[in-house]
Amino acid sequence: MRDVRLGDDIDDFCVRCKRIMNHDVVSVMNGAPAKVRCRTCHSDHDYRHEQAPPPKVDARKAALFNEVLKKVDPEEAEAAAEGEVEEPAEESVAAAEAPAQAPAVKPDKKAVKGRAKK
């Protein structure tokens, strides 16, 4: 495989688009791309070797969530702490997927006509 040159087209994770997109090589160090420019949004960033950054997890929020979960259901809290969360029952999934009906509201006459009289 040949060395990477300036202007070459490579795939990389774009920090702005949040996807693996086509990039142009902007700078090269020791034969490897150092900075790239996204061909979609034109943002420059360091070459990330097509690796997405790890998701940000707030440890404090997770600890508070687990504390509340322990008070509600201790068995489920242990499973959540271990990373083993059970799937919800099919009945609750079907109820959650059912659309809620909105109450009928009469339109305002002024809003229908466009502008209010002075």
C-alpha positions in Angstrom: 0.0 0.0 0.0 1.3 3.4 -0.9 2.0 6.2 1.6 -0.7 8.8 2.4 -0.3 12.1 0.6 -1.9 15.5 1.1 -5.3 15.7 -0.5 -5.9 11.9 -0.5 -9.5 10.7 0.2 -9.8 8.6 3.3 -12.7 7.5 5.6 -12.7 8.8 9.2 -15.2 9.6 12.0 -16.3 13.2 11.7 -16.7 14.9 15.1 -19.3 17.4 13.6 -21.3 15.0 11.5 -21.0 12.2 14.1 -20.6 9.6 11.3 -17.8 7.9 9.3 -17.5 10.2 6.3 -15.1 10.9 3.4 -12.3 13.2 4.4 -9.3 14.9 2.7 -5.9 14.6 4.3 -4.8 18.1 5.4 -1.5 17.3 7.1 0.8 14.2 7.3 3.3 13.3 10.0 5.7 10.3 9.7 3.8 9.0 6.7 0.5 8.9 8.5 -2.4 11.4 8.3 -2.4 13.8 11.2 -5.3 16.2 10.4 -8.2 15.7 8.0 -11.1 17.8 6.6 -14.6 16.4 6.2 -15.9 16.6 2.6 -19.4 17.0 3.9 -19.3 19.7 6.5 -15.7 21.0 5.8 -14.6 20.8 9.5 -10.9 20.1 10.3 -10.0 17.7 13.0 -7.3 15.1 14.1 -7.3 11.8 12.3 -9.2 9.4 14.5 -8.5 6.1 12.6 -12.3 5.6 11.9 -13.0 5.2 15.7 -15.9 7.0 17.3 -15.2 8.5 20.7 -16.6 6.5 23.7 -20.0 7.6 24.9 -20.0 10.1 27.7 -21.4 8.7 30.9 -21.9 10.9 33.9 -20.9 8.7 36.9 -22.7 10.9 39.3 -26.0 10.5 37.4 -25.6 6.8 37.1 -24.9 6.5 40.8 -28.1 8.6 41.6 -30.1 6.5 39.2 -29.0 3.2 40.8 -29.7 4.6 44.3 -33.3 5.4 43.4 -33.7 2.1 41.6 -32.5 0.3 44.8 -35.4 1.9 46.7 -38.0 0.9 44.1 -36.8 -2.6 43.1 -33.6 -4.0 44.7 -33.4 -7.0 42.4 -33.6 -4.9 39.3 -31.0 -2.5 40.7 -28.5 -5.3 41.1 -29.1 -6.4 37.5 -28.7 -2.8 36.2 -25.5 -2.4 38.2 -24.1 -5.6 36.5 -25.4 -4.5 33.1 -28.0 -7.2 32.8 -31.3 -5.4 32.3 -34.3 -7.6 31.7 -36.6 -7.0 28.7 -40.0 -5.6 29.6 -43.0 -7.8 29.3 -44.8 -7.9 25.9 -48.0 -6.4 27.4 -46.2 -3.3 28.7 -44.4 -2.9 25.3 -47.7 -3.1 23.4 -49.3 -0.6 25.8 -46.3 1.8 25.3 -46.6 1.5 21.5 -50.3 2.3 21.4 -50.8 5.9 20.4 -52.6 8.2 22.9 -55.6 10.0 21.5 -55.5 13.8 21.9 -58.7 15.6 23.0 -60.5 17.5 20.3 -59.9 21.2 20.5 -61.9 23.8 18.6 -59.8 26.2 16.6 -59.7 29.8 17.6 -61.6 32.0 15.1 -59.0 34.7 15.2 -56.2 32.2 14.6 -58.1 30.7 11.6 -58.7 34.1 9.9 -55.0 35.0 10.3 -55.0 38.2 12.3 -57.1 39.7 15.0 -59.2 42.9 14.6 -58.0 46.0 16.4 
